[in-house]
Amino acid sequence: MTTKELITSIASDTKMTKKRVESLLSAMTRVILDGSTEGKSVQLKNFGTLEVKTKKPRKIVHPKTKEVSMTEEKRVLSFRPNTNIKDEVKNL
């Protein structure tokens, strides 16, 4: 589903204008990103939890040269779905 399709679907379900839904979706995304970058987890009831996790450096081997090197530590956004969402997906 694209952003445009999501906006259209929400607008038809809530009887809101597409422009208002787009503004709401943009604000929600901004708040989630702001919370995540501050190191806070963002919990969305009946959906799941978004949080920033730190991946440890690890060894990697170049397949041709067999040269061993280390990756850098990095931060990734992680999503842990709510049990309701897990059950819905499981029963598809």
Buried (B, 14 or more C-beta within 10 A) or exposed (E): EEEEEEBBEBBEEEEBEEEEBBEBBEEEEEEBEEBBEEEEEBEBEEEBEBBBEEEEEEEEEEEEEEEEEEEEEEEEEEEEBBEEBEEEEEEE
